[in-house]
Amino acid sequence: MKIAVRPLAELTTLGVGGPAEVWEVETPADLLEATSAPYRILGNGSNLLVADSGVPERVIKLGGVFSRAELGEPREGDAHVTPWLGAGALLPALVQQARQKGLSGLEPLAGIPASLGGAVRMNAGTRFGEMADALEAVEVFHDGAFHVYHPSELGFGYRRSNLPAGGIVTRLRLRLYKRDPAEIEELLRQVEAARQGQPKRKSAGCAFKNPPDDSAGRLIDQAGFKGLQRGGAMISLEHGNFVINTGGARAADVWELVKTVRQTLPLELELEIWGELP
Ligand SMILES: Cc1cc2nc3c(=O)[nH]c(=O)nc-3n(C[C@H](O)[C@H](O)[C@H](O)COP(=O)(O)OP(=O)(O)OC[C@H]3O[C@@H](n4cnc5c(N)ncnc54)[C@H](O)[C@@H]3O)c2cc1C
């Protein structure tokens, strides 16, 4: 197990956030020790706005046995696989693994820079489908023990789940199907095409949830907020729902932009706040 105080800016895609004690756990024994004091669980940091002052809790990151993910091959006569995968593994690598093996089910999630655990927790998805659709079972560590849940027990909805308090997703079981590789490529092409127009700069993805039957990006564009800047943070010119770090942004800059938008538009946050913001 590695324990070090690190700026969370290094561990989040937006690239902002102050220090925390980061515990990189590699075994179940590490996890027991790491959870013996107040903690937070960090995935790939792609949905987080972390305060400039950091967080006082331990920040647990899954490594070692918790980050292995091998899809395997269907058994003779079977058209599907149901592998158990480590929740610390990264979703984009798994999407590529499935593509190479001609296994279908993850295509709707192509391009989402999540860890598998973070994708379960947020029920990450696109208009083509979401994480919960591919789940067979989820292993969650809480109250000092590992528990296995059926997806129907975890309250999945639009970008949300109802994990037990303090629950850490440690493994998940997917159900993926053998499919004509040409059909998989076509689906991936459509999902990737829908992502065109999203900024390539540092961000935490969509800042706000889409209201029912509308698009937060469209509303922000219409209200004239695109290009608005505070310090090193800017509301992307390419996509109004992305706050980007143009270089040297602080969490306080991003938060200013979020507050400005919300003075006009009653949008619910999609990105998650860690720590105290001004
Ligand atoms: C460029 C870009 C594009 C994006 N596009 C999409 C998209 O199309 N669709 C979409 O849904 N999202 C998108 N996102 C947002 C983000 O990728 C998702 O919300 C993702 O699910 C977050 O996963 P993570 O591992 O990075 O979690 P983190 O950001 O590290 O954490 C998010 C939450 O999950 C919790 N968490 C993390 N790991 C675990 C675990 N093992 N067990 C329990 N809880 C855990 C954290 O405590 C936190 O509450 C995008 C982000 C970026 C930067």
The ligand as an ORCA input file, in Angstrom:
! r2SCAN-3c Opt
* xyz 0 1
  C     -14.089     14.623    -21.013
  C     -15.138     13.995    -20.138
  C     -16.253     13.399    -20.717
  C     -17.237     12.812    -19.915
  N     -18.311     12.235    -20.516
  C     -19.249     11.622    -19.754
  C     -20.380     10.979    -20.364
  O     -20.528     10.941    -21.586
  N     -21.282     10.389    -19.553
  C     -21.149     10.374    -18.183
  O     -21.997      9.813    -17.490
  N     -20.106     10.990    -17.586
  C     -19.155     11.609    -18.327
  N     -18.092     12.227    -17.722
  C     -18.049     12.311    -16.242
  C     -17.295     11.159    -15.545
  O     -16.406     10.512    -16.441
  C     -18.271     10.132    -14.958
  O     -19.099     10.706    -13.973
  C     -17.546      8.945    -14.321
  O     -18.486      7.960    -13.978
  C     -16.727      9.303    -13.091
  O     -15.919      8.179    -12.788
  P     -14.554      8.343    -11.978
  O     -13.976      7.003    -11.800
  O     -13.697      9.357    -12.632
  O     -15.114      8.860    -10.589
  P     -14.584     10.082     -9.696
  O     -14.752     11.345    -10.450
  O     -13.251      9.757     -9.155
  O     -15.657     10.026     -8.525
  C     -17.022     10.328     -8.790
  C     -17.872      9.760     -7.633
  O     -17.793      8.343     -7.682
  C     -17.320      7.863     -6.423
  N     -16.505      6.683     -6.679
  C     -15.408      6.563     -7.446
  N     -14.946      5.299     -7.411
  C     -15.780      4.618     -6.596
  C     -15.842      3.278     -6.134
  N     -14.942      2.358     -6.500
  N     -16.843      2.928     -5.283
  C     -17.759      3.828     -4.877
  N     -17.763      5.113     -5.280
  C     -16.786      5.495     -6.122
  C     -16.521      9.013     -5.831
  O     -16.403      8.896     -4.416
  C     -17.378     10.172     -6.253
  O     -18.493     10.243     -5.403
  C     -17.093     12.821    -18.499
  C     -15.958     13.405    -17.911
  C     -14.982     13.999    -18.719
  C     -13.783     14.597    -18.071
*
